[in-house]
């Protein structure tokens, strides 16, 4: 059983590694592309690919999946996450917006799990989350002048709770549906919800070879493949654990910044990476238990 859980934990970590390539990929987006248009294109490409995969595998035979409240909730939350996150970054900056959004999601996941699923995340989960969030703070804030905007922080918290609710709703769906069916339905609906942004944003960047390459990477790898792996892992491990494991994303982003973008890491950033890594190691050893 432990060996199986370790395998599914690795699937979630693999998904987080793919998410961690997002920032590096976006650095190659042609100038003039707005973050909202990039997010909308990413979800459009990813949602279409996930729907095509589900149809190809014959996973969408149960029409009831499309009408379930959990499906609509998960789709709405994944779309809301994009809007909240980019709005937060515009209001309070990349460092604070990312730090609050990513760092708050595991906390919200633990609260949701405790109240609605009657699962006690436990001390190991709390210790791992605390270490990883502290590491994310050091990675995000080091060497930058932080300008905290209260409205921007509120929007970032909205992104955090949206992601936690997406994971909770998906976990519920995965109890009775195949992972490919869940991701196909959820992300296709989410892409439809964000589709109006495709008509208001400047999409000239996607007409270039470089723009197409970035869009395909973000949509097919950092979204479609990543969320298929995440859903397969989420189906077999507690969802607060899966959300905390997602904190491997900023760790990956920092590592790619060093090796690909030739960025230099200070001692504080190196310490942050060690804290995130230590938290993930602790989490891989712990489980959740039902409340008595």
N, C-alpha and C positions, 0 to 999 in steps of 0.2 A: 504493500500500500504506500509506504514511504517512497519507494522507488518510482511508483506511478506519479505521486504528487510532485516529486522532483522534476520529472519529465515535463509536466504541465506548467510548473513554475518556470522552466527554461523557455517554454513557448511564449509566456508573457514577457519574459526578459528579452527574447528575440524581437518581439513586437516593439518594446521600448527602445531597443537599439535602432530599429528602422525609424521610429518617431524622432529619434535624436539626430537623424540626418536632415530633418526639415529645415533647421536654421541655416545649415551649410548650403543646402540646395537653393534656398531663397536668396542667398547672397549672389547667386548667378542669374537671378531674374533680371531681365533688361530694365534699365532705369525708366521710371515713369509708371511702373505697375503699382497699383494700390494694394495694401495688405488684404482688403476686403475682396478685391477681384481675384487675388491669388487663392484666398480661402475658398471662394465660391467655385473656382475652376477645379481646385483640388477635390472638393466634395463631389462635383459633377462627374469628373473622370473616375474617381474612386467608387462612387455610388453606382455608376453604370457598369463598371467592371465587376463589382460584387453581385449585382443583379444578374449579369450574364453568366457568372460562375454558378450561381444558385440554379438558374434555369438549365444550364448544361448538365449539372449533377442531378437534376430532377428533384431538388430539395423543396420546391415551392408547391407541392401538391395540396397542402392544407391551406385552403383559402381563408380559413378563420384567422390565420396569423396576421393578415393585413388589417383585420378589424379589431384586434385586441388592444385594450387600453395601454398595455405595457409596450406594444410596438409603437404606438403613437407617442407615448411618453419618451421612449428611447430616441426616436427620430427627432422629436422636438428638442430634446436636450442636446443631442449632438449638433444640431443646427444652432441652438442657442449658445453653445460653448464657443463656436466660431465668432458669433456676433459680440458676446460679452468679452471674449479675450482680446479681439482686435480693438474694440472700443476702449477697453481698460488700458491697453498699451498706448493708444493715442492720448489718453487723459493723464496718465501717471508715469509713462515711460516703459521701456522694455524691461528693465531690471525689476522694478517694483511690480509691474503687471504680471510678469512671468512668475516671480517669486511667490506672490499671493495666490495666483490661480493654481499653479502646480502644487504648492505647499499645502493649500487648504483642502484640496480634493481628498487626500487620505483621511483627514480628520472628519470631514463630512461623511465619508464612506463608513468610518467606524461608528459614528452616531446613528446613521441610517440602519446599519446592520444590527446594532444593539436594540434599537427601538422597534423596528419593523420585522426583522428576521429572527430576533431573539438569539443572536449569536454574540458571544462575548469575545471581542478581539484578543484580549489577554495581555499580559505584561510584555511578552516578547514582541508582539505587534506594536505596542505602545513605544517600547524602547527603540525598535527598528525605525518606526515612523519619526520619532523625535530626532534621532541621529540623522536620518536622511533629509528631513526638512531643514535641520540646522545646516547640513552640508549644502543644500540648495540655496539657502540664504547667503552663505559665504561665496558660492559660485556666482550668484546673480549680482551681489552688491559690491564685491571687491573692486576697488579702484574707480568707482563711479560716483558721481554726485547725484544723490537720490533726491528727487522732488516728489514728495508724497502728496497726492491729490486725493482727498477723502472720497470724492465721487468715483475716481478711477479705481480706488481700492475696493469700493462697493461693487463695481462692475467686475473686478477680478474675482471677488468672492462669488459672484454670480456664475462666473466661468467654472470655478472649483466645484460648486454645488451641482452645476449642470452635468459635469463629467461624472461625479459620484452617482447622481440619479440615473444617468445613462447606463453605468455599470450595473446598478441595482436592478433596473428594468430589464436589461439584457440577461442578467443572471436568472431572473424569473422566467424569461422566454426560453432560455437554454435548458430548463428543466423538462421541457416537452417538445422542443424543436431542435433540428440540426443546426450547428453553428453557421453553415453556409446560408441556410434559410433565414436565420435571424439577421446576419449582417447584410444580406441582399435586400431584405425588406426595409430594415431600419435605415440603411444609408441611401437607398433610392428615394425613400420618402424625405429624408433629411436634405438630399440634394434638390428635390423639388421645392422644398421650403425656402432654400437659399437661391433658387434659380432667378428670381427677379433682380438680384444683384448683378447678374450677367448682362442685363440690359442697361444698367445705369453706370457701370464702371467702364474704364478705358481698357479694352482688351487687345490693344494694338501689340502688346508685348508677346502675345501668344502666336502672332503671325511670323515670328522669327524662329529659326532652327533652334536657337538657344532657349527661347521661351517654350517651345514645344517639348524640348528635352526636360526642362524643369517641371512642366505640367505633368508629363508622363511619369517622372520619378515620384513626384508628390502624390499623384493619384493612384498609380499602380503599386508602387512599393511602400511608400510611407502611409498610405491609407488602405488600399485593398488588401495587400498581403499582410500588412501589420495587423489589421483588425480581424482577419481570418485567424491568424496565430493567436491573437489576444482572446478571441471568442472561444477557441478550442481550449485554451488554458483556463479561461474564466468558467467554463462549464464544469471543471473538475476541482477548482480550488476556491476558497471563500473570496468573495468579491472585495472586501477591504484589503486583503493580502494582495490581490491583483492590482488594485489601485495604487497601493504603496510601492509595489514592484515597478510601476510606471515611472517612478522617480529615477530609474536608470536612464531616462530620456535626457535630462540635463547633463548627466555624467558623460553620456555618449557625445552630446553636443560639444562639451568642453574638450574632450579628447580629439574630436575631429578638428576643432579650432586650432589645436596645437599641431597636429600632424598634416592637415591639408591647407589650412589658412595661415600657418606659421605664426600663430599667436603665442605670446609668452604668458605662462602662468606664474603668478606670484606665490609666495608661501601660503597666503590665506586661501587662494584658490586650490592649491594642492591639498591643503587641509580639508577644504570642502569636499573635494573628490574622495578623499579617504573616509570621511564621515558618511557620505552617501553609500560608498562601497561597503563599509562596515555595517550600515543599517540593512542593506540588502542581504548580506551574509547571515545576519541574525534572523532576518525574516524567513530565510529559506529553511531554518531549523524549527520554526514555530508553526502552530496551527490554531484554529479557532475551536471553541467548544460551546455547545448549547447551554443556555441558561437553564438552571434547574428550577 
